[in-house]
Amino acid sequence: MKQKRYTKTSVNNFIHCGDEYLFVKRAADKEVDAGRLNSIGGKLEPGENWLDCVIRETEEEVCLKIKPNDIEFLGMIRLEGGYDEDWIMCFFKTEVKKKHIQDGHISSEGEFVWLNKNKVLESKYELVDDLHYSWDDIINSKNIFFASAQLNEKQKVEKYSVNEIQRKK
């Protein structure tokens, strides 16, 4: 019999300026993904929807005010295992005209890093593991993706599946 697990919901916003993407190397004291590179984002609050959450988290983490029309919906990933809870994450992308946060800036969230889209997977940083599987869908965003990943106890992906639907023109 399987043990009942709780599910957390979160958003990830991949902010980019041209081919450069903004990441945060999570501070060592963070409960989730400490020391790992991830996008801007966080957990949904009670009663909050995905879009309101990505707008709020973007403003809280990087002091960037965005509106719904600034945001592109990319897809969703369900993570099972690895963490204390399972996760359902909604992915978004936002293009900015200039880098409003400098490389190396530090906040309570961690250190901010800009990386060229072609260098992310080979960077010196430890990434959250699902980025190794979803990065192409994130940067190309030709279709909306829906993925599922099973993680091992080290929070590494053991099984990944993805389906896509075409964007309406």
C-alpha positions as CSV (number, residue, x, y, z in Angstrom):
1,M,0.0,0.0,0.0
2,K,1.4,3.4,-1.0
3,Q,1.8,6.1,1.6
4,K,-0.3,9.2,1.1
5,R,1.8,12.2,0.1
6,Y,1.0,15.9,0.2
7,T,1.4,18.0,-3.0
8,K,2.8,21.5,-3.1
9,T,2.1,23.9,-5.9
10,S,4.5,26.4,-7.3
11,V,5.4,28.6,-10.2
12,N,8.7,29.1,-12.1
13,N,9.3,32.2,-14.1
14,F,12.1,32.1,-16.6
15,I,13.0,35.8,-17.0
16,H,15.2,36.5,-20.0
17,C,16.8,39.4,-21.8
18,G,17.5,38.2,-25.3
19,D,19.4,34.9,-24.9
20,E,20.4,35.6,-21.3
21,Y,18.3,33.9,-18.6
22,L,18.1,35.0,-14.9
23,F,18.5,32.3,-12.3
24,V,18.9,32.3,-8.5
25,K,21.4,30.0,-6.8
26,R,19.2,29.3,-3.7
27,A,20.7,30.3,-0.4
28,A,22.2,27.6,1.8
29,D,19.5,28.1,4.4
30,K,16.6,27.5,2.0
31,E,14.3,24.6,2.8
32,V,14.0,23.5,-0.8
33,D,16.9,23.2,-3.4
34,A,19.5,25.0,-1.2
35,G,22.6,25.7,-3.3
36,R,20.9,24.7,-6.6
37,L,20.2,27.0,-9.5
38,N,16.6,27.5,-10.4
39,S,14.3,30.1,-11.9
40,I,12.5,32.9,-10.1
41,G,9.4,31.6,-8.4
42,G,7.8,30.1,-5.3
43,K,4.8,28.4,-3.8
44,L,1.2,29.4,-4.3
45,E,-0.5,30.9,-1.2
46,P,-4.0,29.7,-0.1
47,G,-6.7,30.9,-2.5
48,E,-4.1,32.2,-5.1
49,N,-4.2,31.2,-8.7
50,W,-1.1,30.4,-10.9
51,L,-1.0,33.7,-12.7
52,D,-1.4,35.8,-9.6
53,C,1.4,33.8,-8.0
54,V,3.9,34.3,-10.8
55,I,3.2,38.0,-10.7
56,R,3.6,38.2,-6.9
57,E,6.7,36.0,-6.8
58,T,8.5,37.9,-9.6
59,E,7.9,41.2,-7.8
60,E,8.9,39.8,-4.4
61,E,12.1,38.1,-5.6
62,V,13.4,40.5,-8.2
63,C,11.4,43.7,-7.7
64,L,10.0,43.4,-11.2
65,K,6.4,44.4,-11.8
66,I,4.8,42.3,-14.6
67,K,1.4,42.1,-16.0
68,P,-0.5,39.1,-17.5
69,N,0.3,40.2,-21.0
70,D,4.0,40.2,-20.3
71,I,4.0,36.5,-19.4
72,E,4.1,33.4,-21.7
73,F,2.7,30.2,-20.3
74,L,5.1,27.3,-21.0
75,G,3.6,24.2,-19.3
76,M,3.5,22.2,-16.2
77,I,5.5,19.5,-14.5
78,R,4.5,17.1,-11.8
79,L,7.4,15.8,-9.6
80,E,6.8,12.7,-7.5
81,G,9.2,11.5,-4.8
82,G,12.6,12.8,-3.9
83,Y,11.3,15.7,-1.7
84,D,9.1,15.4,1.4
85,E,6.1,16.3,-0.7
86,D,5.2,15.9,-4.4
87,W,5.1,19.1,-6.5
88,I,3.0,20.5,-9.3
89,M,4.9,23.4,-11.0
90,C,3.6,25.8,-13.5
91,F,6.3,27.2,-15.9
92,F,6.2,30.7,-17.4
93,K,8.6,32.9,-19.3
94,T,8.9,36.7,-19.3
95,E,11.1,38.8,-21.6
96,V,12.6,42.0,-20.3
97,K,14.3,44.8,-22.3
98,K,17.2,45.2,-19.9
99,K,18.9,43.3,-17.1
100,H,17.3,45.0,-14.0
101,I,19.3,42.8,-11.6
102,Q,23.1,42.5,-12.0
103,D,24.9,39.2,-12.2
104,G,26.1,38.3,-8.6
105,H,23.4,40.3,-6.8
106,I,22.6,38.7,-3.5
107,S,19.2,38.7,-1.7
108,S,17.6,36.5,1.0
109,E,16.7,34.1,-1.9
110,G,20.3,33.6,-2.9
111,E,22.7,34.8,-5.6
112,F,21.3,35.9,-9.0
113,V,23.1,34.7,-12.1
114,W,22.5,35.5,-15.8
115,L,23.4,32.6,-18.2
116,N,23.3,32.4,-21.9
117,K,20.5,29.9,-22.9
118,N,23.1,27.7,-24.7
119,K,25.4,27.5,-21.6
120,V,22.8,26.7,-18.9
121,L,23.1,22.9,-19.0
122,E,26.9,23.0,-19.1
123,S,27.3,25.7,-16.5
124,K,29.4,25.2,-13.3
125,Y,26.2,25.4,-11.2
126,E,24.2,22.5,-9.9
127,L,20.7,22.8,-11.4
128,V,17.5,21.5,-10.1
129,D,17.4,18.2,-11.9
130,D,14.1,18.7,-13.9
131,L,15.8,21.6,-15.9
132,H,18.0,19.0,-17.6
133,Y,14.8,17.5,-19.1
134,S,12.6,20.6,-19.6
135,W,15.2,23.2,-20.8
136,D,14.6,22.8,-24.5
137,D,10.8,23.2,-24.0
138,I,11.5,26.3,-21.9
139,I,13.8,28.1,-24.3
140,N,12.0,27.1,-27.5
141,S,8.4,27.2,-26.2
142,K,7.0,26.1,-29.5
143,N,4.3,24.0,-27.8
144,I,2.8,23.9,-24.3
145,F,4.2,21.0,-22.4
146,F,2.9,18.7,-19.7
147,A,5.5,16.6,-17.9
148,S,5.8,14.1,-15.1
149,A,9.0,13.1,-13.3
150,Q,9.7,10.5,-10.8
151,L,12.6,11.4,-8.5
152,N,15.0,9.3,-6.4
153,E,16.0,10.1,-2.8
154,K,18.7,12.4,-4.1
155,Q,16.1,14.5,-6.0
156,K,17.4,13.3,-9.3
157,V,15.0,12.3,-12.1
158,E,14.7,8.6,-12.7
159,K,11.8,8.7,-15.1
160,Y,10.5,11.6,-17.2
161,S,7.6,11.7,-19.6
162,V,6.3,14.7,-21.5
163,N,3.4,15.5,-23.9
164,E,2.8,18.7,-25.8
165,I,-0.1,20.5,-27.4
166,Q,0.4,23.0,-30.2
167,R,0.0,26.7,-29.4
168,K,-3.0,28.2,-31.1
169,K,-2.0,30.9,-33.6
